[in-house]
Amino acid sequence: MEHGSYQDQSQATFTFTDEDHTLANSIRYILNQDPRVSFVGYSIPHPSDARVNIRVQTTGDPAREVLKDSCEDLMHLCKHVTNTFDQAVAEFKSRPKKTVTESMDIDPNNI
């Protein structure tokens, strides 16, 4: 849900239901990287209410578009992290089996 003014679309507050700090802080971080954003912050009105308010103020672009772009950037970032993790796991599983001390480059004679 968007709360804002029809006259000034460069600032708005967006409400996300069934979300918490995890999504809100991630979106806040991505929005802070965008040079079009002059202010971003979020609040959780009450701990028992699964709702997050994210305030976005831009340098002129519509806040809705900047938030949408940031959500897409966050999705791409998450896909990159997932792909990198999956690749690392596959590489680890394809390595020849070694004992714990061999994989850590520890000389078992000095233990």
C-alpha positions in Angstrom: 0.0 0.0 0.0 1.3 3.4 -0.9 0.6 6.5 1.2 1.6 9.7 -0.5 0.6 12.8 -2.3 -0.6 13.0 -5.9 1.0 16.4 -6.3 4.5 15.4 -5.2 5.3 11.8 -6.3 8.9 12.1 -5.2 8.1 11.1 -1.6 5.8 8.4 -0.3 5.5 5.9 2.5 4.9 2.3 1.5 3.3 -0.3 3.8 4.4 -4.0 3.5 2.2 -6.5 5.3 3.4 -9.8 6.7 7.0 -8.5 6.6 9.6 -7.6 9.2 13.1 -6.2 9.7 14.6 -8.7 7.2 13.0 -7.3 4.1 12.8 -3.7 5.4 16.5 -3.4 6.2 17.5 -5.1 2.9 15.3 -2.7 0.9 16.6 0.3 2.9 20.2 -0.7 2.2 19.6 -1.1 -1.6 17.7 2.2 -1.7 20.5 4.0 0.1 22.8 2.9 -2.7 20.6 4.7 -5.3 21.8 8.2 -6.1 18.2 9.3 -6.8 17.2 8.7 -3.1 17.6 11.6 -0.7 16.1 9.9 2.3 14.9 6.4 3.2 13.9 4.9 6.5 11.6 2.3 7.8 9.5 1.7 10.9 7.5 -1.2 12.4 4.5 0.4 14.1 4.1 -2.3 16.7 6.0 -5.5 17.4 2.9 -7.7 17.3 1.8 -6.2 14.0 3.5 -7.9 11.0 3.7 -4.6 9.0 6.5 -2.4 7.9 6.4 1.2 6.7 9.2 2.3 4.4 9.5 6.1 3.7 11.2 7.1 0.4 12.1 10.6 -0.6 13.9 11.1 -4.0 15.6 13.9 -5.8 12.7 14.2 -8.2 11.9 10.8 -9.7 8.7 9.1 -8.6 9.3 7.3 -5.3 7.2 4.3 -6.5 9.5 3.8 -9.5 12.7 4.1 -7.4 11.3 1.5 -4.9 10.4 -0.8 -7.8 13.9 -0.5 -9.3 15.4 -1.2 -5.8 13.2 -4.3 -5.3 14.4 -5.6 -8.7 18.0 -4.9 -7.7 17.5 -6.7 -4.5 16.1 -9.7 -6.4 19.1 -9.8 -8.7 21.5 -9.6 -5.7 19.7 -12.5 -4.0 19.9 -14.5 -7.2 23.6 -13.8 -7.4 24.2 -14.8 -3.8 22.2 -18.0 -4.3 24.1 -18.9 -7.5 27.5 -18.2 -5.9 26.6 -20.4 -2.9 25.3 -23.2 -5.0 28.4 -23.1 -7.1 30.7 -23.2 -4.0 28.7 -26.2 -2.6 29.0 -28.0 -5.9 32.8 -27.3 -6.0 33.2 -28.5 -2.5 31.2 -31.7 -3.1 33.3 -32.5 -6.2 36.6 -32.3 -4.4 38.2 -35.6 -3.4 37.3 -36.8 0.0 39.9 -35.9 2.6 40.2 -36.2 6.4 39.4 -33.1 8.4 43.0 -32.4 9.1 44.0 -32.7 5.4 41.3 -30.3 4.3 42.4 -27.7 6.9 46.1 -28.0 6.0 47.0 -29.2 9.5 49.9 -31.6 10.1 48.5 -34.4 12.2 52.0 -35.1 13.5 52.0 -31.7 15.3 48.7 -32.2 17.1 
